[in-house]
Amino acid sequence: MLGRLYEGQTCSAAWALEVVGERWSLLIIRDAMFADVTRFSDFQRRLGIAPNILAKRLEAFVAEGIFEMRGQDTEHREYVLTRKGADLKPVIIALSAWGDRWVAPHGAPIAYKHKDCGGRVTQELHCSKCGETPKLADVVARLTKAAERSR
């Protein structure tokens, strides 16, 4: 795993990848989020992940506050997403949309739906000032005051 500090990186994406960027991380979170998986054995069975890697990931997620561990008995222990973990839902949806477009060999294997009405859930960029949906080429990155203060 990469170190916690990214020398010369002033970027929340880089910092977030340290927490959830490992190969299995988003798949573990995805299964907790969309398949209601909470037990170690169920994560392992669904993902085919080595037990030592799964244990390390879940331990790190608990330490980061992404999961909350419930129960002490190892057979009945559950890993439940916290609000911090649940806030990764748009990340999973966006990554899936990109995968559907660019790497899925036969089209989208999963559709994200609104539980109440059954409509398909999509994501769009949106300008908080004018309300428009900008073209990707029109989205730029600028340092914030917080970044300038940290220099």
VEXKOL-548161 format. One record per residue (C-alpha): y, z, x. Coordinates in steps of 0.1 Angstrom, whole numbers, padded with zeros to 4 digits, always signed. Each point is the difference from the previous one (the first is absolute). Layout:
residues N
YZX;...
END
This chain:
residues 151
+0000+0000+0000;+0035-0007+0012;+0023+0028+0011;+0023+0016-0025;+0031-0013+0017;+0009-0036+0002;+0023-0003+0030;+0030-0021-0010;-0011-0004-0037;+0024+0010-0026;-0021-0011-0029;-0016+0019-0029;-0027-0027-0002;-0011+0008+0035;+0000+0037-0008;-0019-0005-0032;-0027-0021+0018;-0007+0030+0022;-0010+0019-0032;-0017-0027-0020;-0005-0030+0023;-0034+0007+0013;-0026-0026-0011;-0016+0022-0027;+0030+0019-0012;+0013-0021-0028;-0035-0007-0013;-0007+0037-0002;+0033+0005-0019;-0007-0031-0022;-0034+0015-0011;+0016+0034-0007;+0028-0017-0019;-0018-0027-0021;-0037+0010+0000;+0006+0038-0004;-0021+0007+0031;+0005+0036+0012;-0032+0010+0018;-0009-0007+0036;-0034-0014-0009;+0015-0024-0025;+0026-0013+0025;-0027-0005+0025;-0023-0018-0024;+0027-0023-0014;+0015-0009+0033;-0029+0001+0024;+0021+0020+0024;-0015+0021+0028;+0001+0037-0010;+0019+0011+0032;+0028-0026-0007;+0002+0010-0036;+0002+0037+0008;+0027-0007+0025;+0020-0021-0024;-0003+0025-0029;+0009+0029+0023;+0031-0019+0012;+0010-0009-0036;-0003+0037-0010;+0021+0010+0030;+0026-0027-0010;+0001+0011-0036;-0014-0032-0013;-0031+0017-0014;-0006+0035-0012;-0034+0015+0007;-0015+0019-0029;-0030+0022+0004;-0016+0015+0031;-0036-0009-0005;-0006-0031+0020;-0022-0016-0027;+0025+0005-0028;+0033-0004+0020;+0024-0025-0015;+0029-0019+0015;+0027-0006-0025;+0031-0021+0005;+0032+0019+0001;+0033-0014-0013;+0007-0012+0035;-0034-0018+0000;+0005-0015-0034;+0034-0014+0011;-0021-0025+0021;-0010-0018-0032;+0027-0027+0004;-0011-0005+0036;-0036-0007-0011;+0011-0023-0028;+0023-0019+0024;-0026-0004+0027;-0025-0012-0026;+0024-0026-0013;+0006-0013+0035;-0038-0001+0005;-0005-0018-0033;+0024-0026+0011;-0009-0005+0037;-0035+0012+0007;-0021+0004-0032;-0026-0029+0002;-0003-0004-0037;+0032+0015-0015;+0008+0035-0010;-0031+0022-0004;+0020+0028-0017;+0028+0000-0024;+0023+0030-0003;+0006+0007-0037;+0023+0023-0020;-0023+0026-0015;+0018+0001-0033;+0004-0036-0009;-0023-0019+0023;+0028-0021+0015;-0003-0011+0037;+0021+0022+0023;+0020-0019+0027;+0026+0009+0025;+0033-0016+0007;+0028+0006+0023;+0032+0011-0017;+0035+0006+0012;+0013+0034-0010;+0036-0012+0001;+0000-0033-0020;-0034+0002-0017;-0011-0034+0013;-0035-0008+0014;+0009-0014+0034;-0019-0027+0018;-0020+0013+0029;+0022-0019+0024;+0030+0019-0014;-0014+0035+0008;+0012+0013+0033;-0004+0034+0018;+0030+0020+0011;+0001+0034+0017;+0011+0028-0023;+0023+0029+0008;-0031+0022+0005;-0013-0024+0027;+0034-0001+0017;+0002+0039+0000;-0035+0002+0017;+0011-0021+0029;
END
